[in-house]
Amino acid sequence: MKQIFSSRTLPLHGRTGAVLCLLIAGLHMQAQMPAPLKRFLEKPALKGASVSFTVREVASGRELLRYDAEREVTPASVLKTVTTASALAILGEDFRFETSLLYDGEIRDGVLNGNLYIYGTGDPTLNSSELHTAKDSLLDLWAAAVKRAGIRRIAGRVIADESIFDTEGVSMKWMREDLGNYYGQGSYGLNIFDNQYALYLHTDAAGAPPSLSRCEPAMPFLIFHNYLKAAPVLKDSCCITGFPFSNDRYLYGVVPKRQGRIRIKGDIPEPSLFLAQYFHNCLAGKGVEIRQAPSCYRILSESGEWPAAERKKLITTCSPALKEIIRITHFASQNLYADALLKTIGLRYVPEAQESISSFEKGCRVIKNYWRKKGLNTASLWMYDGSGLASSNKVSARFLCDLYVFMASDPKVAETFLESLPRAGMEGTVRTMFKGSALQGKARLKSGSMSRIRCYGGYVVKDGKQYAAAILINQFSGKNSLMKAGVEELFLSLF
């Protein structure tokens, strides 16, 4: 790495242009600072923006460069690194989610005189497209267990038990524009197909609404209010909006004209109920007769019909190990995975007497308390979800680098956490960053972006040394691509 000196840690040396000086905390600009950083901060797009930036040497923990490092800004998906680091430290890399198929009543002469339950613990990977397995492979395992038990008819119903978490599937801090979109899917005690569906449509002339063809998987209960328009554009700018547990979905935006097949994605409004319905149909297709309609914990408990009978287990299936889950979370920036991990961490929260807080809040409190006890200054950490989708989330570059140094210094988690981050220029959401440069494959970073927000956090290796780095930029103007190019130029100049 080029010499970037901190007045707290390293002496200044009299070299040509030896004016590389640490920015004093709290001051936005100094007359003398590393030229690459000065050039970056002077970009017109950053006028009025907030920037929090710091670089730390991992081995020594020394802060080599900072700019407004304590500033609390919205980290977008870089917050996922806080969630995943916490999950790795608290749950362990071998942790697995379990989902069980249970029944109550008795099995006699091929008839289950009772109900069949799917009990979830929040596993976000159930039939997830991220695992690249056959579409119904997991449900086929469950159906085989039903057959092995000799069940040919169910006198009751298939019931999804998602009660391990509350019904607040989406954070109250999310924007309305996120609700209903594929990336804004809720996280529940039971999840399926990444809690997403694909809607296929085709378009005719400009100005005409597109025709809706089908959903995959089928969503016959959804009511689509179509306000889309075809236009002479090259790519769509449409979104699906709607609230959890509501079957009404609203389509807004424009799509390219005269296209035979366009696919857009939305969130499943109640994954637990949908899973019960889907498995009901799966069993029926395999010859199992089921007398009553499928349901879920939310519906039955609210109507006072929740069964309290003792249950017996048919089969338990497990998710991949946590180390694989956090790798997918980072590589695909999977919001569902991150929020499921946050809520699972929250199961360790011990509420005070008569205290009632959400599954989201429990996870946030456990995480903040955990890192405070580990000696990190958590004053700048404000979490409202695990995915980073809430614009109310705030964190400083200083806290992130403290966290990254801690993780890199702990032999129990260092390698797993490092390798879970995608290599810039090669993988994940940073696969185009630093491509063809000296930093390709040398930087492992998590990116995050929202409207007028672009952030990066992770590690850079240079000349055998490892550095923790975080840069968080809020409220910049101009194109995302230009800000990304500016960050690339800054890092390439510094390292």
GIWOSUL-V975597 format. One record per residue. N is the residue number from 1. RES is the residue in one letter. PSI is psi in whole degrees, -180 to 180 (999 if undefined). D_CENTER is the distance of its C-alpha to the mean C-alpha in Angstrom with 2 decimals. Layout:
n: <N N>
res: <RES RES>
psi: <PSI PSI>
d_center: <D_CENTER D_CENTER>
//
This chain:
n: <1 2 3 4 5 6 7 8 9 10 11 12 13 14 15 16 17 18 19 20 21 22 23 24 25 26 27 28 29 30 31 32 33 34 35 36 37 38 39 40 41 42 43 44 45 46 47 48 49 50 51 52 53 54 55 56 57 58 59 60 61 62 63 64 65 66 67 68 69 70 71 72 73 74 75 76 77 78 79 80 81 82 83 84 85 86 87 88 89 90 91 92 93 94 95 96 97 98 99 100 101 102 103 104 105 106 107 108 109 110 111 112 113 114 115 116 117 118 119 120 121 122 123 124 125 126 127 128 129 130 131 132 133 134 135 136 137 138 139 140 141 142 143 144 145 146 147 148 149 150 151 152 153 154 155 156 157 158 159 160 161 162 163 164 165 166 167 168 169 170 171 172 173 174 175 176 177 178 179 180 181 182 183 184 185 186 187 188 189 190 191 192 193 194 195 196 197 198 199 200 201 202 203 204 205 206 207 208 209 210 211 212 213 214 215 216 217 218 219 220 221 222 223 224 225 226 227 228 229 230 231 232 233 234 235 236 237 238 239 240 241 242 243 244 245 246 247 248 249 250 251 252 253 254 255 256 257 258 259 260 261 262 263 264 265 266 267 268 269 270 271 272 273 274 275 276 277 278 279 280 281 282 283 284 285 286 287 288 289 290 291 292 293 294 295 296 297 298 299 300 301 302 303 304 305 306 307 308 309 310 311 312 313 314 315 316 317 318 319 320 321 322 323 324 325 326 327 328 329 330 331 332 333 334 335 336 337 338 339 340 341 342 343 344 345 346 347 348 349 350 351 352 353 354 355 356 357 358 359 360 361 362 363 364 365 366 367 368 369 370 371 372 373 374 375 376 377 378 379 380 381 382 383 384 385 386 387 388 389 390 391 392 393 394 395 396 397 398 399 400 401 402 403 404 405 406 407 408 409 410 411 412 413 414 415 416 417 418 419 420 421 422 423 424 425 426 427 428 429 430 431 432 433 434 435 436 437 438 439 440 441 442 443 444 445 446 447 448 449 450 451 452 453 454 455 456 457 458 459 460 461 462 463 464 465 466 467 468 469 470 471 472 473 474 475 476 477 478 479 480 481 482 483 484 485 486 487 488 489 490 491 492 493 494 495>
res: <M K Q I F S S R T L P L H G R T G A V L C L L I A G L H M Q A Q M P A P L K R F L E K P A L K G A S V S F T V R E V A S G R E L L R Y D A E R E V T P A S V L K T V T T A S A L A I L G E D F R F E T S L L Y D G E I R D G V L N G N L Y I Y G T G D P T L N S S E L H T A K D S L L D L W A A A V K R A G I R R I A G R V I A D E S I F D T E G V S M K W M R E D L G N Y Y G Q G S Y G L N I F D N Q Y A L Y L H T D A A G A P P S L S R C E P A M P F L I F H N Y L K A A P V L K D S C C I T G F P F S N D R Y L Y G V V P K R Q G R I R I K G D I P E P S L F L A Q Y F H N C L A G K G V E I R Q A P S C Y R I L S E S G E W P A A E R K K L I T T C S P A L K E I I R I T H F A S Q N L Y A D A L L K T I G L R Y V P E A Q E S I S S F E K G C R V I K N Y W R K K G L N T A S L W M Y D G S G L A S S N K V S A R F L C D L Y V F M A S D P K V A E T F L E S L P R A G M E G T V R T M F K G S A L Q G K A R L K S G S M S R I R C Y G G Y V V K D G K Q Y A A A I L I N Q F S G K N S L M K A G V E E L F L S L F>
psi: <144 156 120 106 144 132 -16 -22 -31 144 153 141 145 75 169 124 30 74 27 105 140 135 129 134 135 -19 136 -33 145 153 -34 118 163 130 -40 -39 -40 -44 -41 -48 -22 2 136 -32 -19 4 120 -1 164 131 129 125 136 152 132 142 125 -46 -44 -19 3 139 115 -26 139 152 114 46 -20 -5 130 115 164 123 -7 -137 -8 -22 -25 -30 -29 -44 -48 -39 -41 -43 -43 -43 -37 -44 -30 149 -18 3 141 141 147 140 130 144 121 167 155 174 -154 151 118 126 40 1 126 107 72 -158 156 129 141 110 121 153 23 8 117 -3 5 115 38 139 -20 -19 -11 41 170 145 -48 25 -43 -45 -30 -36 -44 -43 -38 -36 -37 -43 -42 -32 -2 16 118 -18 141 118 -24 -125 169 126 127 125 97 22 -7 -30 168 -176 4 79 -33 147 141 -12 -2 153 151 -34 -19 -26 124 -23 157 -36 -13 31 145 164 131 177 -26 132 156 141 38 17 37 154 158 133 124 139 166 154 158 -127 158 139 -18 147 145 158 136 125 -61 166 148 116 166 136 68 -18 -13 140 111 125 106 106 20 154 142 145 161 67 163 -27 158 157 54 162 156 126 152 164 156 144 1 135 -4 128 137 129 123 154 -166 153 155 141 156 53 131 -23 112 137 128 159 147 176 147 123 -29 84 -35 -49 -42 -40 -43 -42 -42 -42 -36 -49 -35 -47 -42 -38 -18 13 10 121 131 125 -43 161 146 157 -173 171 -46 -48 -46 -37 -37 -27 2 22 13 123 141 13 155 144 152 149 137 -47 150 129 152 152 171 164 156 -37 -32 -37 -43 -29 -45 -40 -43 -46 -44 -2 54 106 -42 -46 -45 -44 -34 -38 -42 -48 -33 -41 -38 -18 -16 -3 133 107 152 170 128 19 135 108 161 164 -35 -52 -37 -46 -42 -40 -42 -44 -48 -42 -37 -48 -28 -42 -23 0 4 145 108 13 -30 3 114 106 137 -5 -179 -14 -22 7 -24 125 -14 -15 137 147 160 157 -34 -48 -44 -45 -33 -44 -45 -39 -42 -48 -40 -20 -6 110 -21 -26 -11 -53 -44 -44 -44 -47 -13 -16 134 147 125 139 1 -37 160 -152 -5 22 -21 -1 135 18 129 5 178 -17 -2 125 -8 -16 133 112 149 130 162 134 143 -173 117 28 131 128 153 144 142 -137 151 135 128 125 42 0 146 135 141 135 144 132 125 120 122 143 37 163 165 -169 147 -40 -37 -36 -39 -44 -36 -40 -41 -47 -42 -49 -41 -32 -33 -33 999>
d_center: <31.75 34.15 35.78 33.86 35.69 34.90 37.91 36.71 36.51 38.50 41.90 42.41 44.43 47.10 45.91 46.34 44.12 43.12 41.38 37.82 37.26 34.36 33.33 34.29 31.47 31.64 33.53 31.88 34.45 37.22 40.11 39.38 35.94 34.71 35.61 32.29 30.44 33.21 33.02 29.30 29.69 32.66 30.83 31.63 27.99 27.38 30.20 28.93 25.46 23.92 23.24 22.31 22.99 24.10 24.97 25.93 27.88 26.24 29.55 31.33 28.56 30.51 29.01 30.52 29.38 27.81 27.73 26.91 24.66 24.59 23.53 20.66 18.47 15.15 12.75 10.08 7.17 9.71 8.97 6.31 9.74 11.21 9.02 9.57 13.11 13.83 12.90 15.04 17.78 17.95 17.29 18.58 17.65 19.54 17.87 17.37 16.48 19.68 20.56 24.27 26.77 29.53 32.63 35.17 38.86 40.91 41.09 44.68 46.23 42.92 41.84 39.02 40.52 37.28 33.60 30.89 27.61 24.10 22.77 19.05 17.33 13.76 13.25 10.28 12.29 15.38 16.79 13.54 14.49 12.59 15.41 18.16 20.34 22.86 21.63 23.35 23.86 22.43 24.32 27.38 27.26 27.25 30.02 32.04 31.91 33.27 36.02 36.89 37.41 39.97 38.32 39.67 39.42 37.28 39.27 36.27 32.82 29.36 27.22 23.49 23.06 19.65 21.34 19.50 17.17 18.50 18.33 16.06 13.23 11.95 12.48 15.98 15.02 13.20 15.61 17.61 16.93 13.25 14.54 15.45 13.67 11.69 8.44 9.31 9.76 10.55 9.98 13.45 15.83 16.16 13.83 15.23 14.76 10.96 12.48 13.66 17.20 19.00 21.90 24.77 27.42 30.35 32.15 35.76 37.45 35.91 35.72 35.46 32.49 30.88 31.60 28.86 29.41 27.10 23.70 22.14 21.93 24.72 24.00 27.62 26.88 24.89 27.10 26.25 27.89 28.25 28.74 27.80 30.52 31.43 32.24 33.52 30.14 28.57 24.98 23.54 22.04 21.38 18.89 18.88 18.85 19.51 18.88 17.70 20.73 22.59 23.80 24.64 22.57 23.67 23.61 24.22 24.86 26.83 26.86 29.28 32.72 34.44 31.54 32.00 28.40 25.28 21.93 19.32 16.35 15.55 13.93 16.18 17.58 18.30 16.83 19.06 22.17 21.36 20.99 24.35 25.90 24.68 25.97 29.13 29.78 29.05 31.68 34.07 33.90 34.98 37.91 36.73 38.15 36.16 38.17 35.75 32.73 29.23 27.43 24.79 24.86 24.08 26.95 29.44 29.01 29.40 32.56 33.91 33.95 31.56 33.50 34.25 35.92 35.40 33.11 33.65 31.18 31.37 28.50 25.30 22.67 20.05 16.66 16.52 16.77 14.00 14.80 13.92 10.63 9.50 11.22 9.35 5.91 7.97 10.17 8.34 5.40 3.73 2.12 4.96 5.15 3.87 5.96 8.37 9.00 9.72 12.03 13.59 14.48 15.91 18.34 20.27 21.04 24.75 25.53 28.79 31.56 30.79 27.40 24.86 21.30 18.05 15.63 13.13 16.08 17.19 14.14 14.39 18.10 18.01 15.89 18.20 21.26 20.42 20.27 23.25 25.22 24.42 26.14 23.41 24.06 21.21 23.07 20.77 17.50 16.56 13.32 12.72 9.16 6.64 3.93 7.21 8.12 11.29 14.04 15.76 13.59 16.04 16.66 19.38 19.69 22.09 19.75 17.17 20.13 21.58 18.50 18.53 22.28 22.02 19.66 21.91 24.95 24.13 25.50 23.68 20.17 20.99 21.19 18.14 15.87 17.68 17.56 13.83 13.61 14.79 18.38 19.08 21.35 20.48 16.93 13.40 12.69 15.69 18.08 20.45 20.56 23.83 24.90 28.51 28.74 29.53 25.89 24.65 23.25 24.19 21.06 17.72 15.16 11.57 11.86 10.65 12.54 13.48 17.04 19.31 16.68 16.14 15.06 15.15 15.20 16.48 19.88 22.94 25.90 29.30 32.74 31.59 29.84 26.21 24.80 21.71 20.84 18.70 19.41 17.94 19.66 19.75 22.09 23.54 25.56 25.91 23.76 20.39 22.07 24.85 22.72 20.92 24.48 25.59 23.03 24.10 27.70 27.21 25.68 28.25 31.00 30.02 29.41>
//
